[in-house]
Amino acid sequence: GGRVLVLDVATRRVTNSIAMPNPPTGLAISANGNSLFVTCAAPVSQVCVVDVANARIIAKVRVGHTACAPVISPDGKTLFLCNRFNNDVSVIDLVAKREIRRIPVKREPVAAAITPDGKRLLVANHLHTGRADAGEVGAVVSVIDTASAQVVDSLKLPDGSGSLNDLRVSPDGKYAVVTHILSRFRLPTTQLDRGWMNTNAKTVITLDRMK
């Protein structure tokens, strides 16, 4: 419905509805609960800043194509988000409420998560790049150093990994988990049931070694 709904957790009822200018694709809320940041997807997307107490939009920031997966830095000063079809990540200064830079990543970033210390932003690229008949074919997780705003590592998932969907970092900062499809595309397609060709999968990353 192009809206953000406010629900009362105790009564499980919708208490308010906030209309968005474009389809909302992600939410991030400030640590104090006062501000909500909503990515609204379009060829030129917008991040809508919502005053939670009054349930109204108080600011909009223009970003890239099909923005999604907003992530707030632990210090609350920076918002990161994925511009899926620009193949980059926007960095937004939340004090000035403006985009300050773009960070190129591999292909169709769709999910992101930041480590508890705020030093690394992990970005899940939906699809792999390059040839589909190479020795290994797999999408990657881009690792961004937030201080330099540069990609410092690309973690390649197992052969056949694609359609990355979501990414989360454990509260202790030791692990990240990526959900994706694991395709056994080197097998003859003699059956489709029981995961013969495609299986839902999750890959666990150890963040101390980035492997």
VEXDREN-2710 file (C-alpha; in Angstrom, 1 decimal):
% VEXDREN-2710
k/r/px/py/pz
1/GLY/0.0/0.0/0.0
2/GLY/3.0/2.4/-0.1
3/ARG/2.7/3.0/3.6
4/VAL/4.5/2.4/6.9
5/LEU/2.2/1.0/9.5
6/VAL/2.5/1.7/13.2
7/LEU/1.5/-1.2/15.4
8/ASP/0.8/-1.5/19.1
9/VAL/2.7/-4.6/20.2
10/ALA/0.5/-5.3/23.2
11/THR/-2.8/-5.1/21.4
12/ARG/-1.5/-6.2/18.0
13/ARG/-3.5/-3.5/16.4
14/VAL/-2.5/-0.9/13.8
15/THR/-2.5/2.6/15.4
16/ASN/-1.3/4.8/12.6
17/SER/-0.4/4.8/8.9
18/ILE/2.2/7.0/7.2
19/ALA/2.0/7.4/3.4
20/MET/5.3/7.2/1.5
21/PRO/6.1/8.8/-1.8
22/ASN/7.3/5.5/-3.3
23/PRO/7.1/1.8/-2.2
24/PRO/9.0/1.4/1.1
25/THR/11.8/-1.2/1.0
26/GLY/13.5/-0.9/4.4
27/LEU/13.4/0.7/7.8
28/ALA/16.0/1.8/10.3
29/ILE/15.2/3.5/13.6
30/SER/17.4/5.8/15.7
31/ALA/18.7/4.5/19.0
32/ASN/16.5/6.9/21.0
33/GLY/13.4/5.9/18.9
34/ASN/12.7/9.4/17.8
35/SER/13.5/9.1/14.1
36/LEU/12.6/6.5/11.5
37/PHE/14.5/6.3/8.2
38/VAL/12.6/4.7/5.3
39/THR/14.0/3.8/1.9
40/CYS/11.5/4.4/-0.8
41/ALA/12.4/2.7/-4.1
42/ALA/12.3/4.5/-7.4
43/PRO/14.7/5.2/-10.3
44/VAL/15.7/8.2/-8.1
45/SER/14.9/6.9/-4.6
46/GLN/14.3/8.9/-1.5
47/VAL/15.1/8.3/2.2
48/CYS/12.2/9.7/4.2
49/VAL/13.0/10.9/7.7
50/VAL/9.9/10.3/9.9
51/ASP/9.2/12.0/13.3
52/VAL/8.0/8.9/15.2
53/ALA/6.1/10.9/17.9
54/ASN/4.0/12.7/15.3
55/ALA/4.1/10.0/12.6
56/ARG/4.9/12.4/9.8
57/ILE/7.7/12.9/7.3
58/ILE/10.0/15.8/8.2
59/ALA/12.7/15.5/5.6
60/LYS/13.6/13.6/2.4
61/VAL/17.1/12.8/1.0
62/ARG/17.5/11.8/-2.7
63/VAL/19.6/8.7/-3.3
64/GLY/20.1/6.1/-6.1
65/HIS/18.1/3.5/-8.1
66/THR/15.9/1.2/-5.9
67/ALA/17.3/2.0/-2.5
68/CYS/17.0/-0.6/0.2
69/ALA/18.5/-2.0/3.4
70/PRO/19.2/1.1/5.5
71/VAL/21.7/0.7/8.3
72/ILE/22.5/3.2/11.0
73/SER/26.1/3.4/12.4
74/PRO/26.5/2.6/16.1
75/ASP/27.2/6.3/16.9
76/GLY/24.0/7.3/15.2
77/LYS/25.6/9.8/12.9
78/THR/25.6/8.0/9.6
79/LEU/23.1/6.1/7.5
80/PHE/24.2/3.5/4.9
81/LEU/21.9/2.1/2.3
82/CYS/22.1/0.0/-0.9
83/ASN/21.3/1.4/-4.3
84/ARG/20.5/-1.9/-6.0
85/PHE/20.6/-0.9/-9.7
86/ASN/23.4/1.6/-9.3
87/ASN/25.7/-1.1/-7.8
88/ASP/26.7/1.2/-5.0
89/VAL/26.1/2.2/-1.3
90/SER/25.0/5.6/-0.3
91/VAL/26.5/7.3/2.8
92/ILE/24.3/9.8/4.4
93/ASP/25.2/12.4/7.1
94/LEU/22.3/12.2/9.5
95/VAL/23.1/15.6/11.1
96/ALA/23.1/17.4/7.8
97/LYS/20.6/15.0/6.3
98/ARG/22.4/14.8/3.0
99/GLU/24.2/12.2/0.9
100/ILE/28.0/12.7/1.2
101/ARG/29.4/9.9/-1.0
102/ARG/28.8/6.7/-2.9
103/ILE/30.8/3.5/-2.5
104/PRO/30.9/1.1/-5.5
105/VAL/30.2/-2.6/-4.9
106/LYS/29.9/-5.6/-7.1
107/ARG/26.4/-6.2/-8.4
108/GLU/22.9/-5.4/-7.1
109/PRO/23.5/-4.8/-3.4
110/VAL/20.3/-5.8/-1.5
111/ALA/21.2/-6.2/2.1
112/ALA/23.7/-4.8/4.6
113/ALA/24.8/-5.0/8.2
114/ILE/27.4/-3.2/10.3
115/THR/29.7/-4.6/13.0
116/PRO/29.0/-3.5/16.6
117/ASP/32.2/-1.4/16.6
118/GLY/31.1/0.4/13.4
119/LYS/34.3/-0.3/11.6
120/ARG/33.0/-2.7/8.9
121/LEU/29.9/-2.6/6.8
122/LEU/29.1/-5.9/5.1
123/VAL/27.0/-5.7/1.9
124/ALA/25.3/-8.7/0.2
125/ASN/25.4/-8.6/-3.6
126/HIS/22.4/-10.3/-5.1
127/LEU/24.1/-11.7/-8.2
128/HIS/27.6/-12.8/-9.2
129/THR/29.6/-11.0/-11.8
130/GLY/31.4/-12.4/-14.9
131/ARG/30.9/-15.6/-16.9
132/ALA/28.4/-18.2/-15.8
133/ASP/30.6/-21.0/-17.1
134/ALA/33.7/-20.1/-15.1
135/GLY/35.6/-22.5/-12.8
136/GLU/33.7/-21.1/-9.8
137/VAL/30.5/-19.0/-9.9
138/GLY/29.3/-17.3/-6.8
139/ALA/28.1/-14.0/-5.6
140/VAL/30.2/-12.1/-3.0
141/VAL/29.8/-10.1/0.2
142/SER/31.6/-6.8/-0.1
143/VAL/33.4/-5.6/3.1
144/ILE/33.6/-1.8/3.5
145/ASP/35.9/0.0/5.8
146/THR/33.7/2.8/7.1
147/ALA/36.5/5.1/8.0
148/SER/38.0/5.2/4.5
149/ALA/34.7/4.5/2.8
150/GLN/36.3/1.9/0.6
151/VAL/35.8/-1.8/-0.1
152/VAL/38.6/-3.7/1.5
153/ASP/37.5/-7.3/0.9
154/SER/35.2/-9.4/-1.2
155/LEU/34.1/-12.6/0.4
156/LYS/33.2/-15.1/-2.3
157/LEU/30.4/-17.6/-1.3
158/PRO/30.5/-21.3/-2.3
159/ASP/30.3/-22.3/-5.9
160/GLY/26.7/-21.9/-7.1
161/SER/25.7/-19.3/-4.6
162/GLY/23.4/-16.5/-5.8
163/SER/20.2/-14.6/-5.2
164/LEU/21.6/-13.3/-1.9
165/ASN/18.6/-12.2/0.2
166/ASP/19.6/-11.0/3.6
167/LEU/22.6/-10.5/5.9
168/ARG/22.9/-10.1/9.7
169/VAL/25.7/-9.7/12.2
170/SER/25.5/-11.5/15.5
171/PRO/25.2/-9.2/18.6
172/ASP/28.7/-10.3/19.8
173/GLY/30.2/-9.2/16.5
174/LYS/31.8/-12.6/15.9
175/TYR/29.8/-13.8/13.0
176/ALA/27.7/-12.8/10.0
177/VAL/25.1/-14.9/8.3
178/VAL/24.0/-14.6/4.6
179/THR/20.8/-16.2/3.3
180/HIS/20.9/-17.2/-0.4
181/ILE/20.2/-19.8/-3.0
182/LEU/22.7/-22.6/-3.6
183/SER/22.4/-23.9/-7.2
184/ARG/23.8/-27.2/-8.3
185/PHE/24.0/-26.0/-11.9
186/ARG/26.8/-28.4/-12.9
187/LEU/24.5/-31.4/-12.4
188/PRO/22.2/-32.7/-15.2
189/THR/18.7/-31.4/-14.7
190/THR/17.0/-34.8/-14.3
191/GLN/14.8/-33.8/-11.4
192/LEU/13.8/-30.6/-9.5
193/ASP/12.3/-31.8/-6.3
194/ARG/14.2/-32.2/-2.9
195/GLY/16.7/-29.5/-3.8
196/TRP/18.3/-31.3/-6.7
197/MET/19.0/-28.1/-8.6
198/ASN/18.3/-25.3/-6.1
199/THR/18.4/-25.2/-2.3
200/ASN/17.9/-22.5/0.3
201/ALA/21.1/-22.0/2.1
202/LYS/22.9/-19.8/4.7
203/THR/26.6/-19.1/4.8
204/VAL/28.3/-18.2/8.1
205/ILE/31.2/-15.8/8.0
206/THR/33.7/-15.5/10.9
207/LEU/34.4/-11.8/11.2
208/ASP/37.7/-12.0/13.0
209/ARG/39.2/-13.7/9.9
210/MET/36.7/-12.5/7.3
211/LYS/36.3/-16.0/6.0
END
